[in-house]
Amino acid sequence: MIGVFDSGLGGLSVLAAIARALPSADLTYFADTAHVPYGDKHDDFIRGRVLTIGRHLVAQGCRMLVVACNTATAHAVTELRHAHPGIPVVGVEPGVKPAAQGTQSGRIAVLVTEATARSERLRQLIRTHAGHVAVRVQPCPGWATRVETLNLDGAEFAAEIRAKVLPLLDAGVDRIVLGCTHYAFLKPVLEPLVRGHAELVDVADAVARQVVRLGGEREGHAQLRLLATARPERLHAALAPLGLGWLAERAANATLVTP
């Protein structure tokens, strides 16, 4: 069993990539919806939730953990690995490295939550992989909440996205990193805006490949368990609107849990 977790719906983009890469694997998805989003939470709170969820998933029989949240990875993946030394732990980090390698203009941008923007882990990623290019880190408050509420369109939000992205394009950015798993579900809005000027960089498929490399189970019953700490019915109901109806066919209704 592979355990995948996020504060809410964003990690479903990573779950989908893993399910495509390992179609027979048994998967558990844990949405900490009682505390979504993590992006505006204090660092210690995020760390505590990650460790608590990790313990719960291991107790439920998960033999691999995927932190399908950039904010949670940035603040707690090291501690989670220390807490479970015998279990592979895969984190999700902004695709700074592929963006820096692929840029033609020498300018990239990273769209992130407020918590990820202030994290040392992001600064280290940039120092390690993008020291030779100009990097603009753009916090996007409220975007994860938009995804959580499935409020993905509308003139007001479209104007908000343009206000964040157009200055990046004007500055010559040609790679824009989606530094929050929630933002993968904003591609229908972002792609027309950047087309011809920049490419979006998402790491969900790269995370799935890492799960495979680390021995994610290839054989199972293709079961999918959905767990949520609040409003579990909304987790299952969100799959189809997010373009993941095929996952809904594998899962029963989500279960409420309170770790």
C-alpha positions as CSV (number, residue, x, y, z in Angstrom):
1,M,0.0,0.0,0.0
2,I,1.3,3.4,-1.0
3,G,0.1,6.3,1.2
4,V,-0.2,9.7,-0.5
5,F,-1.2,12.8,1.5
6,D,-1.7,16.5,1.2
7,S,-3.6,19.3,3.0
8,G,-6.5,18.8,0.6
9,L,-7.2,18.2,-3.1
10,G,-3.9,19.4,-4.6
11,G,-2.1,16.0,-4.0
12,L,-4.7,14.3,-6.2
13,S,-2.6,15.5,-9.2
14,V,0.3,13.4,-7.8
15,L,-2.0,10.5,-6.9
16,A,-3.2,10.4,-10.5
17,A,0.3,10.3,-11.9
18,I,1.2,7.4,-9.5
19,A,-2.0,5.6,-10.4
20,R,-1.1,5.9,-14.1
21,A,2.4,4.7,-13.5
22,L,1.4,1.8,-11.3
23,P,-2.2,0.9,-12.3
24,S,-2.4,-2.3,-10.1
25,A,-1.0,-0.7,-7.0
26,D,-3.2,-0.3,-3.9
27,L,-3.3,3.4,-2.9
28,T,-4.4,5.4,0.1
29,Y,-5.0,9.2,-0.3
30,F,-5.2,11.2,2.9
31,A,-6.5,14.8,2.7
32,D,-6.0,16.9,5.8
33,T,-9.1,19.0,4.9
34,A,-9.7,20.1,8.5
35,H,-6.5,22.2,8.2
36,V,-6.4,23.1,4.5
37,P,-4.5,25.0,3.2
38,Y,-1.1,24.5,4.7
39,G,0.4,27.5,2.9
40,D,-0.7,30.1,5.5
41,K,0.0,27.9,8.5
42,H,3.0,28.2,10.9
43,D,6.0,26.0,10.2
44,D,5.7,24.1,13.5
45,F,2.0,23.3,12.9
46,I,2.8,22.0,9.4
47,R,5.6,19.8,10.8
48,G,3.3,18.4,13.5
49,R,0.5,17.5,11.0
50,V,3.0,15.8,8.6
51,L,4.4,13.6,11.4
52,T,0.9,12.7,12.7
53,I,-0.4,11.8,9.3
54,G,2.7,9.8,8.6
55,R,2.2,7.7,11.7
56,H,-1.5,7.2,10.8
57,L,-0.7,5.9,7.3
58,V,2.0,3.6,8.5
59,A,-0.3,2.2,11.1
60,Q,-2.9,1.6,8.3
61,G,-0.4,-0.6,6.5
62,C,1.3,1.9,4.1
63,R,4.8,0.8,3.2
64,M,5.7,3.9,1.2
65,L,4.8,7.5,1.9
66,V,4.4,10.3,-0.7
67,V,4.2,13.8,0.7
68,A,2.2,15.2,-2.2
69,C,2.4,18.8,-1.0
70,N,5.2,21.2,-1.7
71,T,4.7,23.1,1.6
72,A,4.7,20.0,3.7
73,T,7.8,18.7,1.9
74,A,9.6,22.0,2.4
75,H,9.0,22.0,6.2
76,A,8.8,18.4,7.3
77,V,10.0,15.7,4.9
78,T,13.4,15.4,6.6
79,E,11.7,14.8,10.0
80,L,9.3,12.4,8.4
81,R,12.1,10.3,7.0
82,H,13.8,10.3,10.4
83,A,10.6,9.1,12.0
84,H,10.2,6.2,9.6
85,P,13.7,5.1,8.6
86,G,12.5,1.7,7.2
87,I,10.0,3.2,4.8
88,P,10.7,5.1,1.6
89,V,9.4,8.7,1.8
90,V,9.0,10.6,-1.5
91,G,8.6,14.4,-1.3
92,V,7.4,16.9,-3.8
93,E,9.6,19.9,-4.6
94,P,9.2,22.7,-7.1
95,G,10.7,21.8,-10.5
96,V,13.4,24.4,-10.2
97,K,16.1,22.1,-11.6
98,P,14.3,21.1,-14.9
99,A,13.2,24.8,-15.3
100,A,16.7,26.0,-14.9
101,Q,18.0,23.4,-17.3
102,G,15.4,24.2,-19.9
103,T,15.3,28.0,-19.9
104,Q,16.4,29.7,-23.0
105,S,16.1,33.3,-21.7
106,G,17.9,32.6,-18.4
107,R,14.9,33.7,-16.4
108,I,12.5,31.4,-14.6
109,A,9.7,31.9,-12.1
110,V,8.3,29.7,-9.3
111,L,4.6,30.1,-8.2
112,V,4.3,29.0,-4.6
113,T,2.3,29.3,-1.4
114,E,3.4,31.8,1.3
115,A,4.9,29.1,3.4
116,T,7.0,27.6,0.6
117,A,8.1,31.1,-0.4
118,R,9.7,31.6,3.0
119,S,11.2,28.1,3.3
120,E,14.9,27.4,3.5
121,R,14.4,24.3,1.4
122,L,13.2,26.4,-1.6
123,R,16.2,28.8,-1.2
124,Q,18.5,25.7,-1.1
125,L,16.9,24.3,-4.3
126,I,17.5,27.6,-6.1
127,R,21.1,27.9,-4.9
128,T,21.8,24.3,-5.9
129,H,20.1,24.1,-9.3
130,A,19.5,27.6,-10.5
131,G,22.5,29.7,-9.4
132,H,23.2,30.5,-13.1
133,V,19.8,31.9,-13.9
134,A,17.5,34.6,-12.6
135,V,14.7,33.3,-10.4
136,R,11.5,35.1,-9.4
137,V,9.6,33.5,-6.5
138,Q,6.0,34.5,-6.7
139,P,3.7,33.8,-3.7
140,C,0.1,33.2,-4.7
141,P,-2.1,33.6,-1.6
142,G,-5.5,32.0,-1.9
143,W,-4.9,30.0,-5.1
144,A,-4.9,26.7,-3.2
145,T,-8.2,27.6,-1.5
146,R,-9.7,28.3,-5.0
147,V,-8.9,24.8,-6.0
148,E,-10.3,23.4,-2.7
149,T,-13.6,25.1,-3.3
150,L,-13.5,24.1,-7.0
151,N,-13.8,27.8,-7.8
152,L,-11.5,27.7,-10.8
153,D,-13.0,30.2,-13.2
154,G,-14.7,33.5,-13.1
155,A,-13.5,36.9,-14.2
156,E,-12.2,38.0,-10.8
157,F,-9.9,35.0,-10.4
158,A,-8.7,35.2,-14.0
159,A,-7.8,38.8,-13.4
160,E,-5.9,37.8,-10.3
161,I,-3.9,35.2,-12.2
162,R,-3.1,37.6,-15.0
163,A,-1.9,40.1,-12.4
164,K,0.6,37.5,-11.0
165,V,1.7,36.0,-14.3
166,L,1.9,38.8,-16.9
167,P,4.7,40.7,-15.1
168,L,6.7,37.5,-15.1
169,L,6.3,37.2,-18.8
170,D,7.1,40.8,-19.3
171,A,10.3,40.2,-17.4
172,G,11.3,37.5,-19.9
173,V,10.6,34.4,-17.9
174,D,10.2,31.4,-20.2
175,R,9.7,28.6,-17.6
176,I,7.1,28.9,-14.8
177,V,7.3,26.3,-12.1
178,L,4.0,25.2,-10.5
179,G,5.4,25.1,-6.9
180,C,2.2,23.8,-5.3
181,T,0.4,20.6,-6.3
182,H,-2.9,22.5,-6.2
183,Y,-1.7,24.7,-9.1
184,A,-1.7,21.7,-11.5
185,F,-5.5,22.1,-11.6
186,L,-5.1,25.7,-12.7
187,K,-3.5,24.6,-16.0
188,P,-6.6,25.3,-18.1
189,V,-6.4,28.9,-17.0
190,L,-2.6,29.3,-17.0
191,E,-1.7,27.5,-20.3
192,P,-3.6,29.9,-22.6
193,L,-2.0,32.8,-20.8
194,V,1.6,31.7,-21.2
195,R,1.3,30.0,-24.6
196,G,4.0,31.2,-26.9
197,H,5.9,32.9,-24.1
198,A,6.7,30.3,-21.4
199,E,6.3,26.7,-20.5
200,L,4.7,25.4,-17.3
201,V,6.8,23.0,-15.2
202,D,4.9,20.4,-13.2
203,V,6.7,17.5,-11.3
204,A,3.8,15.1,-10.8
205,D,5.1,12.6,-13.4
206,A,8.6,12.9,-12.0
207,V,7.4,12.1,-8.5
208,A,5.6,9.0,-9.9
209,R,8.8,7.9,-11.6
210,Q,10.6,8.2,-8.3
211,V,7.9,6.1,-6.6
212,V,8.5,3.4,-9.2
213,R,12.3,3.6,-8.8
214,L,12.0,3.2,-5.0
215,G,9.9,0.0,-5.4
216,G,6.3,1.2,-5.3
217,E,4.2,-2.0,-5.5
218,R,3.5,-3.1,-9.1
219,E,1.0,-5.8,-8.0
220,G,-2.1,-5.2,-6.0
221,H,-5.9,-5.0,-6.5
222,A,-6.0,-1.4,-7.8
223,Q,-7.8,-0.4,-4.7
224,L,-8.0,3.3,-3.7
225,R,-8.9,4.4,-0.2
226,L,-9.8,8.0,0.4
227,L,-9.4,9.5,3.9
228,A,-10.2,13.1,5.0
229,T,-10.1,14.9,8.3
230,A,-13.2,17.0,7.4
231,R,-16.0,16.9,4.8
232,P,-15.0,13.5,3.3
233,E,-17.9,13.5,0.9
234,R,-16.4,16.5,-0.8
235,L,-13.1,14.7,-1.5
236,H,-14.8,11.9,-3.5
237,A,-17.2,14.4,-5.2
238,A,-14.2,16.6,-6.4
239,L,-12.6,13.9,-8.5
240,A,-14.9,14.3,-11.5
241,P,-14.8,18.1,-11.6
242,L,-11.0,18.0,-11.5
243,G,-10.9,15.7,-14.5
244,L,-10.2,12.6,-12.4
245,G,-13.4,10.7,-12.8
246,W,-11.5,7.6,-13.7
247,L,-10.0,7.6,-10.2
248,A,-13.5,7.8,-8.7
249,E,-14.3,4.5,-10.3
250,R,-11.6,2.9,-8.2
251,A,-12.6,4.4,-4.9
252,A,-15.5,4.1,-2.5
253,N,-16.8,7.1,-0.7
254,A,-14.1,8.9,1.4
255,T,-13.9,8.0,5.1
256,L,-13.6,10.6,7.9
257,V,-10.5,10.1,10.1
258,T,-9.3,12.2,13.1
259,P,-5.6,11.6,13.7
